[in-house]
Structure formats: C-alpha cells, structure tokens
Amino acid sequence: MKTPLLLLFLALGNFVLAQDKPDSPDMRSLGISSNDTTDRYIFADTALIRVSPDTKQAPIDTLFAGDNITVTGVTTNSLTIRGLKGPWLKINYSKNGAPKNGYIWQGLVSCTPLRRGDVKFVYGIERRADSIIKRDKDTIRRFLVRLKVVQEGKVLASRSFITFDDESANYSSGKIMSGMGLTNVQNIITLEFSGDACGISTYDYYFAFTKSNQLLRFPDKENVSDAGSFYHSETFTFPIEKNGKPDTILWNKLVEEDTEKVDKKGNPILKVTEKKSAVYSWDGVNEKITNSAQK
C-alpha cells in the first residue's frame, strides 16, 4: 500500500518537506489572511485534500485546477515544497454537490480569482526561480508564476513568467479585458505584481487568449514613482483606445526626475530624462506579435 507521503510525492513531484513555524513570505502575493474568508481556485493540476494540516493520513479528496474553494483559516503548520514555504489552509468546497471541508497546502491555491463567463484564468506561484550572478555570487530571488486557462474542468492553455521576489511581490491582482480590437483575440489578461508603495516597481504581465484557445505572452510594462522626485511610466495603447491603430500595440516610456527646484506653489519641478516608444504588430492569422519599430 502506498504511504500518505508517497501519495503527496506523486501529486506534486519531488520536493523538500519541512514542518516549520508559520512564516510564509513566499505566499504573500496570494493575499490570503487568517482573519478573512477568501474565495480562491485550485491552482495545481491535481491537489490532495487532507483531514488535518499534515501528511500523516491519506488524502480524503482530490480537487483539480479551477475548482472553487473558500479559505476559512490559516494554520500554524507549514511545508516547504519546490523552494516555496507556505502554511496549510482550512477550506470549504463542494464535491459531487455535497459541501465538504478539509486542509490544503497554500502553494496549491491560486492568487486572485479571475473569470469571464465559464472560462477561469487561474494563476499562482509555481516554484522558486532564483538566479546567481557568478561574478558577485549574489542570488537574485525570483518566482516562477504560471497562468492557466480553465473551462469546465479542462486546462485549455498554460503559460509561465518570472517575477522578482522583492517588495514588488507584496501584492498581486489581475484584470480581464476584451480583445481590445486585436484580430482573433478573445481576451487580454493582465497580471500585476506590486509593492503598492512609493519607490516600489509595479510590474504588469500581459497575455492574449485567442479564439483558437492559445495563450500567448505579450510585452510587459513597469511603472514606479517616488512622489515629487521620480516617475517611470510605461503605457500601452490598444486598437480600440484613443490614438490606437489596427492590430497594433503602441508602447511609450517616460522618465522624469527632480531638478531640486520648485514652482511658485512649492511643487517640485521635474525634467524628462528619458523618452522612448515602440510599435508592436499583431498577426491575428499566425497569432504572433513582433516589435516592428522602436525609438
């Protein structure tokens, strides 16, 4: 008979297991608080539900990517899996029409739930993706994030990207837009990682979900400001927006810095230190985006 630990290995792959005190900065982007009841999706393709917040007993249930859960509590038990440390969560869910409850490791749960009709856009932190600078032997801490498109329990498409594990990962949210005028695009999905504070970068990761159910990476953008002293702004203009062009995404970057001078009202006077633009062309037939011009 397979042991409960072996079952967890089969569901999650090889990982390092540890029982620790509750201290889970790796999971801060999920925005799950022990004081709130939070609706989420299952992020993992397959997730085992436990009767208690540990692996000592066999799973009581199996849930799949996109399944709805409600987090009702955060426990003091935690695991480290794929380099990610997270607590066990107490959850409510429904299986075959019957209400149930149990425990799940937080790394199997999604960030902000997103949906359009019966299509769910499920994203979460999949693993660590740190890199080492050989010259300085410094470690750049990063997360690998994955976005999955799920419809009626089936994963239609999946894409991943890497974001920094710094103050810009303190908060995450997402938004689903229309195809924004791009040929054969159903939705544009934006995933945001931010520190939500002055001087901390906000990274927006863009994806296109096409009418052929393909999920494609689009260009990213970064914004950061330190009120009154520095502004770094990047914007996209899509075809349906003002000044938009057919099957084209216009990118503009503007950097302004403090001149240490003030106007008559005492406000800092800023000067433009960098200005760039680019044009991305969208081929809706071959479902391909290219940078056709930059200056």
N, C-alpha and C positions, 0 to 999 in steps of 0.2 A: 504494500500500500504506500502511495506517495505521502510524504510528510507534509504538513502545512507550509513549512519553509520552502520545500521543493515546489509546491504549487505557486508560491509567490515568485520564485525564480522563473517558472515557466511563463507567468503572466507579464513579467517586467523585464526579463533578460538578466544578464549578470549585473550585480550591484553590490555595494558595500553597505552592510547593515549595522546600525548602531542605535542604542537606546540612550537618549540624552535628555537634558533639561530643556524646557520649552524656550528656544531662542532660534527663530527661523527667519533671518533676514532674506534668505533665498526666495521666500514666498511672499515678500511684501508687495510685489506687483499685483497679486491676486486680490488685494483689498478685502480680505476676509477677517473680520474682527470677532473676538469671543463675545462681544456684547450685542451683536446683531444677528438676526435671522437673514440669511443671504441665499438667493436663488442662483444656481450655477448649473453648468453642464458637466458631464463626464468628458474629460479631455483625452484620456488614454483610449486606444482602440478597444482594449479589454481591461476592466477594473474589477478586482475582487472586493467584496463587501464582507466585513468581519463582525462577529457578535460582540467583540471587545476591541479596544485600541491596541492590538498587538498581533503577532503572527503565531500565537501558541495554539490556536484552534483552527480547524478547517474553515474555509470561507462558507458563508451562509447564502451568498448570492453572487451573481456576475452581472455587471452593467457594461454598456458599450458607449462608444463615442457619440455625444449628442444627447444621451439620456438626461432627463431633468432630475435634479436633486435640490433639496433645500438644506443648507447647512444650519444646524441649530446650536452647535457648540464646538469649541476648540479644546482639545485635551492637553494634558501635560506630557503625554507620551509623544516621542518623535522618532523619525527614521532619517537616515541619510542614504539616498538612492541616486545613482548616476551623478554623484557630486552635489546633489541638492538636499538640503536639510529642511524637513517640514514636519509639522505635527499631524496627529490623527484628528480627523474631524468626525463629529457626530452628525448624521444626516437622516433626513426623511426622504422617501422616494416611493414610487408606485411600481409594482411588478405584476403583470397579468391582471390589472385592475384592482389589486389589493394594496392598501397602504402598508408600508414597511419602514423599518429603521435599522440602522447599523452604523459601522465605522469604516472610514476610508482614509488612506494616506493623502495628504493635501496635494502632493505632486501629481495626482491623477485627476485633479479637478481644474476646470477652466478658469481663465480670467473673466472679465466682463462678458456676460452672455449677449450674443448678437443674433438677430434673425430677421429674415424678410420672407413673410408668408410661411411656408413649411420648410424653408431652407435655413439651416442654422450655420453660423460662422463661429467655429469653436477654436479658440486659441489659448495656449498656455506655455509655461516654461517647461521645455523637454529635458534639458540637461545643461551642465556647465560646458562652456566652450572657451576656456581660458587660453591665452597665448603667452609665450615667453619671449621677451626681447633678449636675444643671445648676448648682445654686446654688454648690456647692463644687468642681465639676469633678473630683470624685473618682470613680474607677472601682470598682464592686463586681464582683469577679471571681466568675463563676458557670459551672457546667457544665450543658449540657442532656443529660439521661440518658434513654435510651429502653429500654422493656421490650417484648419481643416474645414471643408465644406461638407455638411452632412444633411441628407434628405431622407426622411422616413427610415432612419437607422443605418443608411448606407453612406460611407465616405466617398464622395464624388471626386474630390481632389484635395491635394495637400501641398503646402509649400512652407519652407522654413527661412529664417533670417537670424542674424546675430545682433544683439544689442548689448550695450555696456552695462556691467554690474557696478554702477556707481549711483550717485544721487539722482541721476535721470531715470533710474528704475524704481523709484519710490512709489510711483503711481502709474497706473495704466488704464486706458479706456479705448473704446473703439467706436466707429461710425460706419454705417452702410449707406451709400448713396446710390443714385440711379447710375445708368451707364454714362452719364454726363455728356451725351452726344457722340460717344465713340462707337463706330460701327461694330455690330455684333457683340457688344459688351452688355451683360445683364446688370452688373453692379460693380461699383468701385468701393473697395473696403479700405478703411484707414485704421491702423492700429497705432496708438500713441503711447509713448513712454516718457514720463516727465517727473521732475522733482517738484514741480508746482511751487517754485520759489525763485526769487531774483538770482541771476547769475548761474542758474542751472539750465542746461540744454533740454529742450523738448524735441524728441525725435518722432517723426511721423512716417510710418512704413505703409506704402500703398500697394494694393493688389487689384487686378482686374479679374472678375469672374465672367467668362464669356458664355455665349449662348450654346457653345458646344461642351459646356461644363469643364472648361480648362481654367486653372487658377494660375495667373501669371504675376511675377514681380514687376512692379513699376518703379520709377525713380523715387527715392526717399527725399525728405527735406528736414532741415534742422532750424530751430528758432531759439534764440536766447537773448535775454535782456537784463541789464543791471540798471534799474531806473535812474535816469538822468546822466548816466555815464557811458553806456554802451548798448548798442542794439545790433543784433544779427538777425535779419529777417529773410526767409525764403518763402516764396509763394508759387502756386501753380494756377494757371488759368486753363479751364477745360472748354471744349467747343460750345457748350450751351451758356457759358458765362460771358459777361461783358468783355468785348475785345477778343473773344475766343475765335478760333479758326477750325474749319472742318478737320476731323481726325488728327488733331494736333494738340499737344500739351505745351504751354508756354511756361518756362521757369524763370524766375527773377530772384536775384540775391542783392541785398542792400545791407552794408555795414556802416554804422555811424558811431563816432567816438566823441567823447567830451573834449572840448577845446580849453577847458578851465576858465571859460568866460561865461558871463550870464547876460541875459537881455534885461530890458527895463523892469520886467516883472520879477527878476531874480531867478528865472528859469535857466538851466544850463543850455549853452549854445553848442550844438553838435555839428560835426562836419562829416561828410561822406568820405570814407576811406577805401571803400571797395564797392564796385557795382558790376554785376555780371548777369548774363541772360543766356538761355539755351532754348532750343526748339526740339521737341520730341515728336516724331512722326509715328502714327499708329497705322499699321497694316491690318485691317479687320479681316481680310480674307485669309492671310497666313498667320494671323494672331501674333504679331511681332511688333515690338516698339524699338525705335532706333533714335539715337541722338543725331539729328541731321544738321544742326548748326549750333555753335557756341561762340560767345564773345565776351 
